[in-house]
Amino acid sequence: MSADHAAGAAQTSDAATHLTGVAGWAVDIMEAIGAPGAGLAIALENLFPPLPSELILPLAGFTASRGNFSLAEALIWTTLGSVAGALLLYGIGALLGRQRMRTIAWKLPLVDVADVDRAEAWFNRHGAKAVFFGRMIPVFRSLISIPAGIERMAVWKFLLLTTAGSLIWNTVFVLAGFYLGENWHLVEGYADVFQKIVIAAVAVTVTIWVVRRLAKGRDKAPS
């Protein structure tokens, strides 16, 4: 280990002593195995959306700025992690399949098989844009891989769109952490506001859908 690298690792360790929870866990992984640790953390974030990429990615940039690994390594490994996690979810969707999805829809309250058909038609029209831009939207970053698998989007196309979208998202946050240094956590505040807006919009949309579905059910009920 070079003197610069050792100094960088020591600085990161000093900073990490003040971190707890997910942040401390992510830094521990990056310190233990370097840039691949950042990739592993992001792969797990894809599988478990409560793990925030908006926190892990700036930390990867900050760790790179301390000399533990290069900025290029941070970008490459986090993008590989994003693709690996997304591909696993795509596989789950492919195993689930269209017919199983329709069977599940039959058993769910307030859900009609026609809803599944409409969702399928929508994905067939907008799937490429959904996969690409979905990589830059909290929560949907992970979930969009499942319908892509159910609809059996061509794997090469899925990988290309996922790589491109993830690279853009990862680059923004890794660079922010890299150049902000010790102030990397400032990124999280802005990202948290964005995430809350997305979640609120989804909640409103779901509420409207449920109200309309209940009203439709009442209209069909015999008088």
Disulfide bonds with the S-S distance in Angstrom:
none
